[in-house]
Amino acid sequence: MNTEKMSLKEMIGINTRGLRFIARDKIRGVFLMLFIGVINAIYVFWNVWLLAVLADAVQAHASAQILVRDLAIMAGGGLLVGVVKFTSDYILFYIGSNVWEHADMALNSKIMDMDYEYMESEKVQNQRRDLDEMMRTWNGGGINFLFWRVEVVVRTTAEVLISVVYLVQMIYKSMTVPEGNSMGMFLITLLFMVVFAGVLIFSYRQNIHWQEECFSLENDMIPVNRSFTWYVENYLEKAENAKNIRIFRQQPILMERIRDLFAAFSEKVGRICEIDEKIQFFLGVMRAVLLGFVYFLLGVIALKGGMTAGDVVLYAGAIGILIEYFSEWVFTFTELATNTKYLKAFFDFLDIPNRKYEGTLHTEKRDDDRFEVEFRHVSFHYPGSSQDVLKDFSIRFRIGERLAVVGENGSGKTTFIKLLCRLYDPTEGEILLNGIDIRKYDYQEYLQLFGVVFQDFKLLSMPLGQNIAASEHFSAARVYSALARMGMSDYAARLEQGLDTILYKDFDSAGIEVSGGEAQKFAMARALYRDAPFLILDEPTAALDPVAEYEVYSKFDALVGSKTAVYISHRLSSCRFCNDILVISDGRAVQRGSHEELLADEAGLYYRLWSAQAQYYR
């Protein structure tokens, strides 16, 4: 988290943006917080006001009827204000209970809509994790913290302003007493003002220092929390890791690591608790010192006839409230100042700009699903790297046919697919669809041209039908058709809940566990359901057994139909059914042809790769 100091103007701007973000969906909550802040301030002063009136009535020997009336007003008014306060607090809690969820949804929406390159950026991923971890710190942070501090700001500001008005009145009366040594009273009052102002200023500066120290400690806790979360939630609690933990006897090293993280976390929390104890001790001493001066000054003024009993009660109560809540007022603003750094991190993430050019051209609608793609002198390197993964890469697809892409690990096969799907744009050169640069097409329309099965595909813990359709609403007939083409008709027919069967048991004990091979067939069925002109298969049979793999290959033409298919594999035997094979090496297209043509070139890379693997095919 960025710890650089910000200007007052920048802080105000960020917090104002935070309030606008909250008000966009929580406008009632914002107005309610302002109302509750005022009500709470009135609630604090209510008994002070009424006790002052009652004291003056007793001093004036008012009738019993007047005293009863004043007591009734005090009790009834206090009850009414209390009911309004507690009712408003309950409504506010209801409105504000999902403020963080609202902010989290904004972050998740940003992740789903941002350029894909950011998803492979360690910096961006750490930014997102930091925002999650800031909610685990001592006081939390960000939008949620701002929401719940608005009421505190309004209440404490109102309390301080009202108290200051009464303080000024008291000082004025102390300097205009009708009896006694005016110079003496002036010096006593001046001493009181100096001590009072000095203590408040010291309190302000000390609060800022402590709050900055707390922020620094909370900021240090973020990476500790992140590590702790990873080891516990992403490793220890994952069933697939249980085998490694037992076989390799990882318990001691994991326990030692978790113990170290817990010790680091406890040290930070302990330091924050020490600061909190210092604050409470300091506030207690400050209250005692200031209230002693207040009572001394009020006593002197009252003895000289400068104020009534009610005035003494009112000023003592008001200044007591000022002493009580001034520190909270200062602390709240210093908390908001440090929380601004969390808010800035939140908005910095939302403001990450999409650099991908959004075209406007519609993709051509073709009844025959025949599209032509050309890579023209394409070079590409990943952001933050200067090493080209593809170098002066030029190929043209044969329309409607099958292209197999092979090569050694790290040769650029997967990068080729990412560029084709426009997850990245070329560093140099251009990619053309039917003769037009793909950057000129509407991005979402362009993506609809592809049905892709990535090597690291994921299925969701949702109903089977929704998984295949990648949508909440789907055509059951099309889902069954896609499953049938993958040889999964019998499997689907055996499911009691049919297409409503939940995959996996993450959220539903009635869910079914799916093997790697079954999951891969479901992923391929999902690509077929989309019925896109391009079908891209990245290592599609890696999790299938040899029989299932042969079944897929033997039906490949029927699966693909008239579509253009791009097939990525490191197993050359699985490419023989493709009439067009592209060989990539070190980011360049070095060979292209049929299996027989490429195998005839004994000096070529394809022949060497085939020869190295041939012993496994016999």
Order of alpha helices (4+ residues) and beta strands (2+ residues): alpha-alpha-alpha-alpha-alpha-alpha-alpha-alpha-alpha-alpha-beta-beta-beta-alpha-beta-beta-alpha-beta-alpha-alpha-alpha-alpha-beta-alpha-alpha-beta-beta-beta-alpha-alpha
